[in-house]
Structures are given as C-alpha cells and as structure tokens.
Amino acid sequence: MNIKTDRVLDAKGLACPMPVVKTKKAMNELEPGQVIEVHATDKGSLADIQAWAKGSGHQYLGTTEDGDILKHFLRKAGHSEIKKEKTFPYTIQNEELQKKVEAGERLTVVDVREPAEYRFGHIPGAISIPLGELEKRAHELNRDGKIYVVCRTGSRSDLAAKQLAANGFKDVENVVRGMEEWSGPIEKGSIN
C-alpha cells in the first residue's frame, strides 16, 4: 500500500503516552487535510492513536505493519472539525486505590495496557482488557458498577474511561498516575 504523506514522524522505541504526545505536537504543524505517517513500535499505540484521533476530530486513516514497526496514518482535521480535548473528570489517585486494595474491598479494576505489560505486573484481581479491545468487550463489565481504569501512566486509561462513559457506564474513575507509580501490591502472570 502506498499512501502519500506530508510528514513522517518517528516514535519508534517510545512507550505510552509518548507516541500520542509527539503526534499531537506534529499535527499542530500541519495544514488541514495534510496526512502524517507515524512510525511506532509500541503495540498499544494502535489503540492509543485511534482513540486520540476520534476524540480530537482528526481522521484516523489506518495502520500498516512493517516488521515490528506500526505505521499509523492520520489526516489533519479542518479548523471546524477539531474537537477541544478534555481530560476525563473523574479520577482516583494511586494511594486511594491502594488503600481499597489493601483493605480487601471488592473492586472492579480494568487494566487497559497490552497483555505483556499486564503479565509483568498488575493490581491484584485486575481484569485485562487492552484499550483496542475495550469496545467489543465492554459487555463483560457491569454498566452500573464502579469501575477503576488503569494503564501505565494514566493517559491510555483516560481514553478508556471516556470511552466507557460515552457507552453508558455510570461510575468510572481513571487511576492516576497508573502502574508507573503504583507502590501497592501487584500480581504477575497470566491474564484473567
């Protein structure tokens, strides 16, 4: 597949949220209608870039794979199409969630990182649903129950929390700062 692009952005070797952060900055330098090709090696960037484009008004054109490199293609939206990005308003700090976990409270924690990230350490009892699978697997969650969404830094989980709320989930909180700064208990191993 040969797609005409106006700019190529190198985000290889970067983990969430950096591919999206770099893409946002590069998009600001493009004219409406221009296409950017983002090269990334973070498998989670596929869902991240798609969700960010949808939330910002830019058009996600598709992704191709070239070995370990994901090539994401996005078209910059016109000025009237761009949506003001908002952070999900309902959050819980790591320390607050840690107290609930250590107290043995029955919680629904959804970990939206990629399976390999989850296997190397997650909050005990967390359900693994990568962001890219969340829409098709949302039926596995209780729409009316409290859901805590976690990722590595709070960025991917922010996108996931917005997605759940937009799909009728009533009580969702984004876990801030995520697993990167989690000092509570963790489990390692297989996916729930």
Phi, psi and omega in degrees: 000131180241112181246131178285123179240154179263341180204145174244131181245128179267110176238023181293142178082358181261142178256163178308133012260008191298322177302320178289319180301313180294323179295316178304312182297315181294323179299325179297337182269354181267160173269152177307137180092343179286155184245135177248144175246118183254121177264124181220154176249348178286113182301329178291344181296336179300306179291322181299311182295317179299312182295318179297315180299315180299317182285339183262345181098351177285157184264120173279119183269327180151177181223139172241161177244136177230089187068236179271000184261127173267130178248107181265139180240127180226144176253131180290134180288156172289164184304322182284344182270340185290131179260141176288124181284135179236141174280143178301128189285342185255115183228162171225137179283151179311315185298321179294315179293322179302318178299319180294317179297312182293334178279356178078018179297146177280113186234153170250104177250124179251119180264114186261015176283172178289156184306320180296319178298316181299314183299328183277358175154122180216164177295134181309129178082358181297145178266129179272112172224095180306146183311319181295345179253355189300316183299315183280343181251005182303332180298343179285348184254153178280113182301330184260355180271165177285131180233127174257126183250128183231149172218204181284315187238347185105352181279308179295321179291332174298313178298318181294318179298318177298318181296315180297314180298320179294338180259021171093006177284130191275328189224086185240138175228138176273129180276117184249125015259010174078191187294337179302327181241016180288125179245006179276187181296149175225156172245152175235155175123211191293166182273139176288000000 
